[in-house]
């Protein structure tokens, strides 16, 4: 996930991120963390997470807008304005073989 965030709402973004890290782990995924601005003015953040299959990811995604915990996590974003926009990109890892 590629995020454009509101730097004035970084604490809200961190609450949002912690909620989603827990939800991904609870619902079958592995969250590899959020990467937040560290130096200077920046409005970019990244998140990496994985699921064992597309079917597992689709089961997780089916909860969006329905599951109260998912709705509550999205409310952090919506009420604070911490996320200006986001983009979802699907990738596959290429890992070292040695």
C-alpha positions in Angstrom: 0.0 0.0 0.0 1.3 3.4 -0.9 -0.2 6.3 1.2 -0.1 10.0 0.9 -0.7 11.1 4.4 -1.4 14.4 6.2 1.8 15.0 8.2 -0.1 17.0 10.8 -2.1 13.8 11.6 0.8 11.4 12.0 -0.4 10.2 15.4 -3.8 9.4 14.0 -2.1 7.5 11.1 -0.1 5.5 13.6 -3.4 4.5 15.4 -4.9 3.6 12.0 -1.8 1.6 11.1 -1.7 -0.3 14.4 -5.4 -1.3 14.0 -4.8 -2.6 10.5 -1.6 -4.5 11.6 -3.7 -6.4 14.2 -6.6 -7.0 11.7 -4.3 -8.4 9.0 -2.7 -10.8 11.5 -6.1 -11.8 13.0 -7.6 -12.6 9.6 -4.9 -14.8 8.1 -2.2 -12.4 6.8 1.3 -11.4 7.8 1.9 -7.7 8.2 5.4 -6.7 7.4 5.0 -3.2 8.9 4.3 0.4 8.0 7.1 2.6 6.9 6.6 6.2 8.0 8.4 9.5 7.3 11.5 9.7 9.5 13.4 12.9 8.5 12.3 16.1 6.9 8.9 17.0 5.6 7.3 14.0 3.9 3.8 12.9 3.2 4.5 9.3 2.1 4.0 6.1 4.0 4.2 2.5 2.9 2.7 -0.8 4.2 3.6 -4.3 3.3 1.5 -7.3 4.1 1.0 -10.8 2.5 -1.5 -13.6 2.4 -0.9 -17.2 1.5 -3.1 -17.0 -1.5 -5.4 -14.7 -3.5 -8.4 -16.6 -2.0 -7.2 -15.9 1.6 -6.8 -12.2 0.7 -10.3 -12.1 -0.8 -11.7 -13.6 2.4 -10.0 -10.8 4.3 -11.2 -8.2 1.9 -14.8 -9.4 2.2 -14.9 -8.0 5.7 -14.4 -4.4 4.6 -17.5 -2.3 5.2 -19.2 -5.2 7.1 -17.1 -6.2 10.1 -17.4 -3.8 13.0 -13.6 -3.9 13.7 -12.8 -3.1 10.0 -15.3 -0.2 10.0 -13.8 1.1 13.3 -10.3 1.1 11.8 -11.5 2.9 8.7 -13.3 5.5 10.9 -9.9 6.5 12.4 -8.8 7.4 8.8 -12.1 9.0 7.9 -12.5 11.1 11.1 -8.9 12.3 11.3 -8.1 12.9 7.7 -4.8 11.2 8.2 -4.8 9.6 4.8 -5.1 11.9 1.8 -5.1 9.0 -0.7 -3.8 5.5 -1.1 -2.9 3.1 -3.8 -2.9 -0.7 -3.7 -0.3 -2.5 -5.7 -0.1 -6.3 -5.9 3.4 -7.7 -6.0 5.2 -11.1 -5.7 8.5 -11.5 -3.8 11.7 -12.5 -5.4 13.8 -13.8 -2.6 17.5 -14.9 -2.5 18.1 -18.5 -3.2 21.4 -18.8 -1.3 
